[in-house]
Amino acid sequence: MHAGVPLLADTTFLSAYGQIFNHKHVFVHKHKESQATAMLRVLHMHDHGHMQRRDALVQLRHELQSKARIKLRALIEEAYTPEP
């Protein structure tokens, strides 16, 4: 995700990480499709499909980094706040 390269994800991956990733972030590995066939399908896709997913990943990365920054600041403030 950090490099903005969309993953080839199957339903198991999406079930496990569906709260973070969805179909706009990944190339979906279709049911009963071999990994090689899926990769070839993705390679032959129009560049627009690649860029849409890349852009969605970049946006997701920014959102997650922002949330992490807010959380980290709160934890640091809590750690350095003297107890009454």
Backbone as a printed PyTorch tensor [residue, N CA C, xyz], in Angstrom:
tensor([[[  0.8250,  -1.1800,   0.0000],
         [  0.0000,   0.0000,   0.0000],
         [  0.8730,   1.2490,   0.0000]],

        [[  1.9710,   1.2250,   0.7080],
         [  2.8050,   2.4190,   0.8180],
         [  3.3090,   2.8800,  -0.5520]],

        [[  3.5920,   1.9330,  -1.4250],
         [  4.0920,   2.2850,  -2.7600],
         [  2.9630,   2.6090,  -3.7370]],

        [[  1.7250,   2.4050,  -3.3270],
         [  0.5930,   2.6940,  -4.2080],
         [  0.3780,   1.6400,  -5.2710]],

        [[  0.8280,   0.4290,  -5.0020],
         [  0.6680,  -0.6640,  -5.9610],
         [ -0.4960,  -1.5410,  -5.5130]],

        [[ -1.5640,  -1.5980,  -6.2890],
         [ -2.7250,  -2.4020,  -5.8970],
         [ -2.3990,  -3.8900,  -5.8330]],

        [[ -2.9910,  -4.5660,  -4.8710],
         [ -2.8100,  -5.9940,  -4.6990],
         [ -3.7850,  -6.7700,  -5.5750]],

        [[ -3.4390,  -8.0120,  -5.8420],
         [ -4.3580,  -8.9620,  -6.4460],
         [ -4.9460,  -9.7350,  -5.2690]],

        [[ -6.1850,  -9.4420,  -4.9180],
         [ -6.7690,  -9.9670,  -3.6880],
         [ -7.9300, -10.8970,  -3.9690]],

        [[ -7.9850, -11.9690,  -3.2020],
         [ -9.1220, -12.8850,  -3.3270],
         [-10.1540, -12.5780,  -2.2480]],

        [[-11.2300, -13.3300,  -2.2340],
         [-12.3050, -13.0660,  -1.2740],
         [-11.8550, -13.2930,   0.1640]],

        [[-10.9260, -14.2090,   0.3860],
         [-10.4080, -14.4480,   1.7350],
         [ -9.6970, -13.2030,   2.2550]],

        [[ -8.8760, -12.6070,   1.4070],
         [ -8.1770, -11.3700,   1.7800],
         [ -9.1870, -10.2650,   2.0780]],

        [[-10.1600, -10.1050,   1.1850],
         [-11.1570,  -9.0510,   1.3680],
         [-12.0230,  -9.2950,   2.6080]],

        [[-12.2600, -10.5550,   2.9430],
         [-13.0070, -10.8580,   4.1640],
         [-12.2000, -10.4670,   5.3960]],

        [[-10.9170, -10.7170,   5.3530],
         [-10.0620, -10.4190,   6.5020],
         [ -9.7630,  -8.9260,   6.6330]],

        [[ -9.5570,  -8.2470,   5.5170],
         [ -9.1410,  -6.8460,   5.5440],
         [-10.1860,  -5.9030,   4.9470]],

        [[-11.4150,  -6.3690,   4.8710],
         [-12.4800,  -5.5880,   4.2450],
         [-12.8130,  -4.2840,   4.9220]],

        [[-12.4250,  -4.1330,   6.1880],
         [-12.6600,  -2.8580,   6.8610],
         [-11.6620,  -1.8030,   6.4050]],

        [[-10.5880,  -2.2280,   5.7660],
         [ -9.5740,  -1.2920,   5.2610],
         [ -9.6440,  -1.2080,   3.7420]],

        [[ -9.5480,  -2.3610,   3.0880],
         [ -9.5170,  -2.4170,   1.6300],
         [-10.8800,  -2.8100,   1.0750]],

        [[-11.1850,  -2.3310,  -0.1230],
         [-12.3640,  -2.8090,  -0.8330],
         [-12.0230,  -2.9090,  -2.3200]],

        [[-13.0240,  -3.1390,  -3.1330],
         [-12.8080,  -3.3910,  -4.5580],
         [-12.1650,  -2.2160,  -5.2940]],

        [[-12.2840,  -1.0110,  -4.7730],
         [-11.6630,   0.1240,  -5.4560],
         [-10.1590,   0.2140,  -5.1870]],

        [[ -9.6600,  -0.5700,  -4.2110],
         [ -8.2420,  -0.5380,  -3.8580],
         [ -7.4440,  -1.7000,  -4.4330]],

        [[ -8.1060,  -2.7640,  -4.8340],
         [ -7.4100,  -3.9890,  -5.2490],
         [ -7.9460,  -4.5010,  -6.5880]],

        [[ -7.1830,  -5.3850,  -7.1830],
         [ -7.6700,  -6.1590,  -8.3180],
         [ -8.2200,  -7.4540,  -7.7250]],

        [[ -9.4470,  -7.7620,  -8.0330],
         [-10.0810,  -8.9290,  -7.4300],
         [ -9.7270, -10.1900,  -8.2060]],

        [[ -9.2120, -11.1560,  -7.4570],
         [ -8.8830, -12.4730,  -8.0010],
         [-10.1890, -13.2610,  -8.0370]],

        [[-10.6890, -13.4910,  -9.2330],
         [-11.9990, -14.1300,  -9.4010],
         [-11.9840, -15.5850,  -8.9460]],

        [[-13.1440, -16.0510,  -8.5100],
         [-13.3130, -17.4250,  -8.0480],
         [-12.9090, -18.4130,  -9.1520]],

        [[-12.1190, -19.3890,  -8.7910],
         [-11.6350, -20.4550,  -9.6840],
         [-10.7190, -19.9460, -10.7950]],

        [[-10.2400, -18.7290, -10.7030],
         [ -9.2900, -18.1810, -11.6820],
         [ -7.8890, -18.4720, -11.1570]],

        [[ -7.0210, -19.0030, -12.0080],
         [ -5.6510, -19.2570, -11.5570],
         [ -4.9490, -17.9250, -11.3170]],

        [[ -3.9250, -17.9690, -10.4960],
         [ -3.1840, -16.7490, -10.2050],
         [ -2.5510, -16.1850, -11.4840]],

        [[ -2.0330, -17.0620, -12.3260],
         [ -1.4210, -16.6160, -13.5760],
         [ -2.4500, -15.9530, -14.4910]],

        [[ -3.6240, -16.5430, -14.5940],
         [ -4.6910, -15.9640, -15.4170],
         [ -5.1080, -14.6020, -14.8670]],

        [[ -5.2130, -14.5210, -13.5530],
         [ -5.5890, -13.2500, -12.9260],
         [ -4.5370, -12.1800, -13.2050]],

        [[ -3.2790, -12.5290, -13.0910],
         [ -2.2060, -11.5550, -13.3540],
         [ -2.2180, -11.1090, -14.8100]],

        [[ -2.4420, -12.0350, -15.7130],
         [ -2.5140, -11.6750, -17.1320],
         [ -3.7050, -10.7580, -17.4100]],

        [[ -4.8330, -11.0480, -16.7650],
         [ -6.0130, -10.1990, -16.9250],
         [ -5.7130,  -8.7740, -16.4640]],

        [[ -5.0570,  -8.6510, -15.3240],
         [ -4.7080,  -7.3350, -14.7880],
         [ -3.7110,  -6.6290, -15.6960]],

        [[ -2.7360,  -7.3820, -16.2040],
         [ -1.7330,  -6.7830, -17.0950],
         [ -2.3540,  -6.2190, -18.3680]],

        [[ -3.4360,  -6.8320, -18.8390],
         [ -4.0680,  -6.4020, -20.0760],
         [ -5.1840,  -5.3710, -19.8730]],

        [[ -5.3990,  -4.9920, -18.6120],
         [ -6.4240,  -3.9800, -18.3420],
         [ -5.9700,  -2.6260, -18.8560]],

        [[ -6.9230,  -1.7900, -19.1300],
         [ -6.6480,  -0.4170, -19.5440],
         [ -5.9750,   0.3080, -18.3790]],

        [[ -5.0540,   1.2060, -18.6930],
         [ -4.3210,   1.9500, -17.6590],
         [ -5.2450,   2.6950, -16.7090]],

        [[ -6.4270,   3.0790, -17.1810],
         [ -7.3680,   3.8210, -16.3370],
         [ -7.7360,   3.0040, -15.0930]],

        [[ -7.9370,   1.7120, -15.2500],
         [ -8.2470,   0.8380, -14.1160],
         [ -7.1090,   0.7710, -13.1140]],

        [[ -5.8900,   0.7710, -13.6280],
         [ -4.7210,   0.7630, -12.7560],
         [ -4.6180,   2.0760, -11.9840]],

        [[ -4.8120,   3.1750, -12.6650],
         [ -4.6700,   4.4870, -12.0310],
         [ -5.7780,   4.7440, -11.0170]],

        [[ -6.9830,   4.2940, -11.3050],
         [ -8.0700,   4.4610, -10.3420],
         [ -7.7420,   3.7640,  -9.0290]],

        [[ -7.2430,   2.5480,  -9.1170],
         [ -6.9010,   1.7940,  -7.9100],
         [ -5.7020,   2.4200,  -7.2070]],

        [[ -4.7170,   2.8430,  -7.9640],
         [ -3.5520,   3.4800,  -7.3710],
         [ -3.9580,   4.7550,  -6.6410]],

        [[ -4.7730,   5.5670,  -7.2800],
         [ -5.2280,   6.8100,  -6.6580],
         [ -6.0360,   6.5270,  -5.3910]],

        [[ -6.8760,   5.4940,  -5.4230],
         [ -7.6620,   5.1240,  -4.2440],
         [ -6.7500,   4.6620,  -3.1150]],

        [[ -5.6860,   3.9240,  -3.4540],
         [ -4.7280,   3.4850,  -2.4430],
         [ -3.9730,   4.6580,  -1.8360]],

        [[ -3.5760,   5.5970,  -2.6630],
         [ -2.8710,   6.7830,  -2.1600],
         [ -3.7740,   7.5520,  -1.2050]],

        [[ -5.0370,   7.7200,  -1.5740],
         [ -5.9950,   8.4080,  -0.7020],
         [ -6.1770,   7.6460,   0.6060]],

        [[ -6.3030,   6.3240,   0.5280],
         [ -6.4480,   5.4970,   1.7170],
         [ -5.2220,   5.6270,   2.6100]],

        [[ -4.0550,   5.6070,   2.0130],
         [ -2.8130,   5.7610,   2.7810],
         [ -2.8170,   7.0820,   3.5420]],

        [[ -3.1980,   8.1660,   2.8840],
         [ -3.2510,   9.4730,   3.5400],
         [ -4.2500,   9.4660,   4.6980]],

        [[ -5.3990,   8.8640,   4.4850],
         [ -6.4190,   8.8020,   5.5410],
         [ -5.9190,   8.0060,   6.7450]],

        [[ -5.3010,   6.8540,   6.4930],
         [ -4.7960,   6.0230,   7.5820],
         [ -3.6460,   6.7040,   8.3180]],

        [[ -2.7640,   7.3780,   7.5740],
         [ -1.6640,   8.0990,   8.2140],
         [ -2.1950,   9.2280,   9.0890]],

        [[ -3.2080,   9.9210,   8.6260],
         [ -3.7990,  11.0080,   9.4010],
         [ -4.4010,  10.4760,  10.6980]],

        [[ -5.1420,   9.3830,  10.6150],
         [ -5.7280,   8.7740,  11.8140],
         [ -4.6400,   8.3050,  12.7740]],

        [[ -3.5810,   7.7150,  12.2290],
         [ -2.4810,   7.2400,  13.0720],
         [ -1.7720,   8.4080,  13.7510]],

        [[ -1.5890,   9.4970,  13.0340],
         [ -0.9420,  10.6770,  13.5950],
         [ -1.7580,  11.2380,  14.7650]],

        [[ -3.0780,  11.3280,  14.5860],
         [ -3.9650,  11.8220,  15.6430],
         [ -3.8930,  10.9160,  16.8690]],

        [[ -3.9360,   9.6190,  16.6410],
         [ -3.8720,   8.6490,  17.7400],
         [ -2.5360,   8.7390,  18.4690]],

        [[ -1.4530,   8.8290,  17.7260],
         [ -0.1250,   8.9000,  18.3280],
         [  0.0340,  10.1700,  19.1560]],

        [[ -0.4350,  11.2900,  18.6390],
         [ -0.3680,  12.5480,  19.3950],
         [ -1.1330,  12.4380,  20.7070]],

        [[ -2.3130,  11.8260,  20.6460],
         [ -3.1150,  11.6550,  21.8550],
         [ -2.3930,  10.7800,  22.8740]],

        [[ -1.7520,   9.7140,  22.4030],
         [ -1.0160,   8.8280,  23.3070],
         [  0.1890,   9.5410,  23.9210]],

        [[  0.8860,  10.3300,  23.1250],
         [  2.0380,  11.0800,  23.6270],
         [  1.5870,  12.1170,  24.6550]],

        [[  0.5290,  12.8370,  24.3520],
         [ -0.0030,  13.8230,  25.3040],
         [ -0.4090,  13.1450,  26.6120]],

        [[ -1.0420,  11.9970,  26.4930],
         [ -1.4600,  11.2590,  27.6850],
         [ -0.2520,  10.8130,  28.5070]],

        [[  0.7840,  10.3790,  27.8270],
         [  1.9830,   9.8910,  28.5310],
         [  2.7220,  11.0370,  29.2290]],

        [[  2.6720,  12.2330,  28.6890],
         [  3.4010,  13.3660,  29.2550],
         [  2.5350,  14.2860,  30.0950]],

        [[  1.2820,  13.9450,  30.2890],
         [  0.4010,  14.7490,  31.1330],
         [  0.5640,  14.2730,  32.5750]],

        [[  0.9860,  15.1930,  33.4550],
         [  1.1460,  14.7820,  34.8480],
         [ -0.1870,  14.3880,  35.4840]],

        [[ -0.1340,  13.3980,  36.3130],
         [ -1.3490,  12.9570,  36.9980],
         [ -1.6090,  13.9110,  38.1680]],

        [[ -2.8910,  14.1680,  38.4340],
         [ -3.2130,  15.1100,  39.5350],
         [ -2.8980,  14.5330,  40.8970]]])
